[in-house]
Amino acid sequence: MMAGSEMERALPVEENFLEDWPQRPWVLAGLGLLAGLAVNLILEADGESAFGSAAAAFCFFAFIAATFVLRPSRFKESAIFVGGLGLVMGGIAFFAADWSDTRAGTEFAFAAGVFFSLLAIPLFQADCHRKRWQTDYAETHFHVWTDAVSAGGAFAFVGLSWLVLWLLQALFSIVGIEFIEALIDTVGFPGAFMGAAFGGAMGVLRNQLGVLGTLQRVVMLVFALLAVPFAFALVIFLFVLLTSGGSALWEATDSATPVLLTCAVFAFIFANAIIRDDDEARSSNVVMQAAALVLAFCILPLAIFAAISTGIRIDQYGLSPERIWALIAVVITTAYGIAYWAGLIRGRLAAWGDYLRRANLYLAAVTCVLALILSLPILDFGAISTRDQLARLQSGAVSAEEFDFTALRWDFGMAGREALNELAEGEGDIADLAQAALQQDSRPYYRTESEGALLAADDLRVISDDPQFRAIALRKIRSEPWRCDMTCAAVDLGEESTGIRRFALIEGRNYDILRASTENLGGDDPALEAVAAETARPELPPEVSADSVIEVRQVTRDHLFVDGVPFQMPLTQAEELPGSAEEGTQ
């Protein structure tokens, strides 16, 4: 990396991104104040609507882009980019908010838009829109790191500014002056204050890019030091995983993919911290160069193992919007891994750094475009996932008891709910379970995918002489589907005069007394509204006083027995008291 003065000599004056603009801090502070105030007021007044979200996103992202790219020598061009980026992110925010109930994974689409912005800013700064594939890698690399350093410094300044403001508020409150506290509580002030502080800090820092270039090299040196133990750890991990036959991927599919992809990202960052932007700037330390080779080599194996982990999960449970996004991340990581292997093979030990740098630039541009496409409402991952899940159910690859009807209700958007309505119009267990899922008022998080989303009829033991009692108990439990995560049994306790059936539900070492309606068993509403549950809890022992009457009595009470052992809480007492039967069998 060239020092600031060397950069200035290497670039034409009209294209010099290191130009000093004395008014920059004031301009950016003013823009920040206006943008922060606007975002604050919009979110307070209309933050839940699609138009409010779009307006707030436009102000926020246009301002953030302005802090990085706005400069007087190309004011018109940079202003067009700032406005364009704000409009794009505003549109993405509009669709994410407006389609949140009909499309699945809109939060991922918005995140893809943010990722597009993070890539688009340094590419614009390096004139990629003009030079295209002739864009200078050193310039792009310089912008990526100085943008990160300056943004980090500006956020730190915002935090410090708030700390000073609160300190002053505490100081003045000692003498009874509360105007700072009143100012902080004023609508719009927090946004305006943070925007002005961030913009002013960015203005100062962006005028010192030559100094930031030096600081950037310090940061990269720290990353390079971390790269050595990280590379060593990756080698050990891959060796253990390969010698074990990859069994860990089968046993830890819940977390394996994100962990592997995160490690691949860190391998990419650490490797590039060592190879820098040219061979002259690259570390001459043999250990660090070896670490860079190892890290560049490990990206592809990590991506492959992440793909295997994701494939295992898809094979077990089918597609979902989250898994499709994970698959996209795996594909992008694999592309980087393949490009790095190709660079290592073609460059061998001499010029492999050049091939990796070229791959970085090309893949960054392609990923930027891909992120923009994925952020737009073009593909409906909920509909794709719904078709896959229905195909699995209809083919018998998954049984009705194991099928995740709750996911169709809450996680697959309108396509999932439409499919659930069609299933509910059928007959049998599938229709019953689909209808029960449709009547859920909120997304339950009580079961894992392997356990299925709802209780199946065969999973409930019933102790009753009434043939209709199973339907009554099952309907009640399905209306409260967090119950029966383990083996459970329903014990009929009889019917009240009001037509309410009372029963004890035993789960493990605990039991609750539940009440359920006996009406409309064959109707269209098998779940009904949950009737308030009576639960059992031991009474607190009385406090003994000097006047207490203490005696011995014989009391006959009914108990629930499991395998001949009674619950400590008597059944008659459990019916009378609120709470839960906590002691269980002894």
Order of alpha helices (4+ residues) and beta strands (2+ residues): alpha-alpha-alpha-alpha-alpha-alpha-alpha-alpha-alpha-alpha-alpha-alpha-alpha-alpha-alpha-alpha-alpha-alpha-alpha-beta-alpha-beta-beta-beta-beta-beta-alpha
